[in-house]
Amino acid sequence: MWKDEIVEEIHQIREAYAKSFNYDLNAIFEDLRKKQAESGREVVTLSRQPGVKTRWSGGYLGG
């Protein structure tokens, strides 16, 4: 089976990162939040505004 070297490298990096936190998802999440805050970049949310109707929400009556 063919293996992509880049994908393999990403898997190794991800494994090492998780192992450094003893596979504790809460600790990983907190580290990522800390890095996000320290990045200085604007963080936006892409969630819908409350009350906005879409065709999939059951409240959309458009055609």
MDAnalysis code that builds the backbone (N, CA, C; Angstrom):
import MDAnalysis as mda
import numpy as np

u = mda.Universe.empty(189, n_residues=63, atom_resindex=np.repeat(np.arange(63), 3), trajectory=True)
u.add_TopologyAttr("name", ["N", "CA", "C"] * 63)
u.add_TopologyAttr("resid", np.arange(1, 64))
u.add_TopologyAttr("resname", ["MET", "TRP", "LYS", "ASP", "GLU", "ILE", "VAL", "GLU", "GLU", "ILE", "HIS", "GLN", "ILE", "ARG", "GLU", "ALA", "TYR", "ALA", "LYS", "SER", "PHE", "ASN", "TYR", "ASP", "LEU", "ASN", "ALA", "ILE", "PHE", "GLU", "ASP", "LEU", "ARG", "LYS", "LYS", "GLN", "ALA", "GLU", "SER", "GLY", "ARG", "GLU", "VAL", "VAL", "THR", "LEU", "SER", "ARG", "GLN", "PRO", "GLY", "VAL", "LYS", "THR", "ARG", "TRP", "SER", "GLY", "GLY", "TYR", "LEU", "GLY", "GLY"])
u.atoms.positions = np.array([
    [0.841, -1.187, 0.000],
    [0.000, 0.000, 0.000],
    [0.885, 1.249, 0.000],
    [0.500, 2.231, -0.802],
    [1.248, 3.460, -0.940],
    [1.020, 4.357, 0.278],
    [2.085, 4.984, 0.782],
    [1.978, 5.881, 1.925],
    [2.456, 7.269, 1.528],
    [1.727, 8.255, 1.933],
    [2.080, 9.646, 1.676],
    [3.005, 10.106, 2.799],
    [4.210, 10.542, 2.441],
    [5.203, 10.942, 3.447],
    [4.727, 12.130, 4.274],
    [4.031, 13.054, 3.649],
    [3.561, 14.240, 4.368],
    [2.496, 13.855, 5.389],
    [1.563, 13.004, 4.984],
    [0.522, 12.556, 5.903],
    [1.141, 11.775, 7.060],
    [2.112, 10.938, 6.771],
    [2.795, 10.179, 7.820],
    [3.484, 11.109, 8.811],
    [4.113, 12.164, 8.290],
    [4.787, 13.120, 9.166],
    [3.777, 13.840, 10.060],
    [2.643, 14.216, 9.505],
    [1.596, 14.869, 10.290],
    [1.102, 13.936, 11.392],
    [0.916, 12.663, 11.068],
    [0.481, 11.687, 12.078],
    [1.514, 11.562, 13.189],
    [2.790, 11.580, 12.855],
    [3.844, 11.479, 13.867],
    [3.847, 12.711, 14.769],
    [3.690, 13.878, 14.167],
    [3.663, 15.123, 14.942],
    [2.451, 15.131, 15.876],
    [1.294, 14.733, 15.349],
    [0.073, 14.692, 16.157],
    [0.215, 13.708, 17.317],
    [0.812, 12.562, 17.051],
    [1.013, 11.552, 18.092],
    [1.953, 12.077, 19.182],
    [3.034, 12.720, 18.784],
    [3.990, 13.266, 19.752],
    [3.338, 14.362, 20.597],
    [2.525, 15.204, 19.963],
    [1.837, 16.282, 20.687],
    [0.883, 15.697, 21.718],
    [0.079, 14.729, 21.315],
    [-0.868, 14.091, 22.240],
    [-0.128, 13.382, 23.374],
    [0.946, 12.707, 23.045],
    [1.721, 11.985, 24.056],
    [2.320, 12.948, 25.078],
    [2.711, 14.156, 24.635],
    [3.306, 15.135, 25.545],
    [2.308, 15.593, 26.614],
    [1.021, 15.388, 26.368],
    [-0.016, 15.711, 27.339],
    [-0.633, 14.451, 27.933],
    [0.066, 13.337, 27.777],
    [-0.399, 12.047, 28.287],
    [-1.805, 11.723, 27.760],
    [-2.068, 12.148, 26.522],
    [-3.338, 11.896, 25.823],
    [-4.554, 12.470, 26.559],
    [-4.325, 13.485, 27.382],
    [-5.393, 14.139, 28.141],
    [-6.033, 15.214, 27.261],
    [-7.253, 14.957, 26.782],
    [-7.906, 15.884, 25.865],
    [-8.161, 17.247, 26.486],
    [-8.456, 17.285, 27.774],
    [-8.669, 18.576, 28.438],
    [-7.382, 19.398, 28.444],
    [-6.264, 18.765, 28.710],
    [-4.984, 19.473, 28.714],
    [-4.618, 19.936, 27.299],
    [-4.877, 19.104, 26.322],
    [-4.603, 19.483, 24.923],
    [-5.463, 20.684, 24.544],
    [-6.751, 20.626, 24.885],
    [-7.674, 21.720, 24.583],
    [-7.206, 23.020, 25.232],
    [-6.819, 22.955, 26.497],
    [-6.350, 24.153, 27.192],
    [-5.079, 24.708, 26.538],
    [-4.177, 23.840, 26.116],
    [-2.962, 24.291, 25.444],
    [-3.294, 24.986, 24.130],
    [-4.225, 24.424, 23.377],
    [-4.609, 25.040, 22.107],
    [-5.290, 26.392, 22.331],
    [-6.114, 26.480, 23.367],
    [-6.740, 27.764, 23.703],
    [-5.681, 28.804, 24.078],
    [-4.677, 28.381, 24.848],
    [-3.601, 29.278, 25.258],
    [-2.828, 29.776, 24.031],
    [-2.506, 28.862, 23.136],
    [-1.789, 29.241, 21.914],
    [-2.630, 30.187, 21.063],
    [-3.928, 29.944, 21.023],
    [-4.830, 30.806, 20.265],
    [-4.815, 32.216, 20.840],
    [-4.911, 32.325, 22.160],
    [-4.921, 33.631, 22.825],
    [-3.599, 34.365, 22.617],
    [-2.502, 33.625, 22.657],
    [-1.175, 34.228, 22.504],
    [-0.854, 34.603, 21.065],
    [-1.617, 34.087, 20.125],
    [-1.309, 34.334, 18.711],
    [-1.567, 35.780, 18.308],
    [-2.481, 36.449, 19.029],
    [-2.801, 37.820, 18.680],
    [-3.728, 37.938, 17.486],
    [-4.149, 36.829, 16.927],
    [-5.049, 36.856, 15.779],
    [-6.493, 36.992, 16.241],
    [-7.289, 37.633, 15.393],
    [-8.711, 37.766, 15.698],
    [-9.379, 36.408, 15.513],
    [-10.171, 36.028, 16.498],
    [-10.884, 34.759, 16.431],
    [-12.351, 35.064, 16.159],
    [-12.896, 34.429, 15.145],
    [-14.301, 34.638, 14.795],
    [-15.057, 33.341, 14.966],
    [-16.356, 33.454, 15.191],
    [-17.199, 32.282, 15.267],
    [-18.052, 32.241, 14.004],
    [-18.236, 31.082, 13.470],
    [-19.028, 30.930, 12.258],
    [-20.397, 30.344, 12.544],
    [-20.785, 30.332, 13.804],
    [-22.092, 29.786, 14.160],
    [-23.177, 30.777, 13.748],
    [-24.359, 30.252, 13.518],
    [-25.482, 31.094, 13.105],
    [-25.927, 31.998, 14.231],
    [-26.507, 33.111, 13.848],
    [-27.095, 34.004, 14.834],
    [-28.409, 33.396, 15.300],
    [-28.757, 33.542, 16.580],
    [-30.034, 33.001, 17.062],
    [-31.196, 33.604, 16.268],
    [-32.149, 32.774, 15.918],
    [-33.328, 33.256, 15.220],
    [-33.226, 33.233, 13.709],
    [-32.052, 32.992, 13.170],
    [-31.893, 32.935, 11.722],
    [-32.444, 31.601, 11.243],
    [-33.338, 31.656, 10.284],
    [-33.964, 30.441, 9.771],
    [-33.254, 29.999, 8.493],
    [-33.036, 28.722, 8.387],
    [-32.472, 28.152, 7.168],
    [-33.413, 27.081, 6.673],
    [-33.198, 26.624, 5.479],
    [-34.070, 25.594, 4.947],
    [-33.947, 24.293, 5.742],
    [-32.858, 24.111, 6.483],
    [-32.653, 22.877, 7.242],
    [-33.133, 22.983, 8.686],
    [-33.457, 24.207, 9.138],
    [-33.869, 24.370, 10.534],
    [-35.363, 24.144, 10.745],
    [-36.089, 23.959, 9.663],
    [-37.515, 23.720, 9.790],
    [-38.346, 24.991, 9.787],
    [-37.730, 26.159, 9.813],
    [-38.481, 27.393, 9.827],
    [-38.436, 28.153, 8.517],
    [-37.790, 27.597, 7.520],
    [-37.612, 28.255, 6.238],
    [-38.799, 27.953, 5.339],
    [-39.423, 29.018, 4.791],
    [-40.592, 28.820, 3.932],
    [-40.306, 29.243, 2.500],
    [-39.029, 29.451, 2.176],
    [-38.685, 29.900, 0.821],
    [-38.819, 28.793, -0.209],
    [-38.624, 29.160, -1.475],
    [-38.808, 28.198, -2.558],
    [-37.620, 27.620, -3.104],
])
